[in-house]
Every structure is written in C-alpha cells, then in structure tokens.
Amino acid sequence: MEANNSQIPSVALFVTRSEIDFSHRSANPICQRWFMVLYLKSEAKELALTVKYISKFYFCLFVRFIFRSILLI
C-alpha cells in the first residue's frame, strides 16, 4: 500500500534536557523514549518527524498551554 506525502501525518517532538544528571548533556528520559518510538515510525514512512529543543521554562509554558486547551474543550 503506497501513501502520498500529503497523507503522512507530521509530528513535532519537543525535547528538554535531563533534570536527573546535570553533568551530561542528555535528553530527558521520557523525551528519549518518545524519540525512539517516533523515529522508528518515521523510518517506516508512517509519519514525518521534526525534533525541536526547548528550555525548561518554555517547556513548562507549553505544557500549561496544552492542559488549558484540553480542559477548555
């Protein structure tokens, strides 16, 4: 079954740094897990993956915005 590029969903993963170990520059373990799942789907041409790095401050604002949007629906 062949799919057109217009039918492939686009996904953006926002990655933050790890809060567990400050000595290393590594991704948050939850972000790393989602990256691995989405990367495999991207390699199988099931979705188009975009990875973006955000700081902890903007991540908190982003999560707060999402939860407010969900509660208003």
Helices and strands as residue ranges (DSSP letters): G 5-7, E 10-15, H 29-43, E 48-53, H 56-72
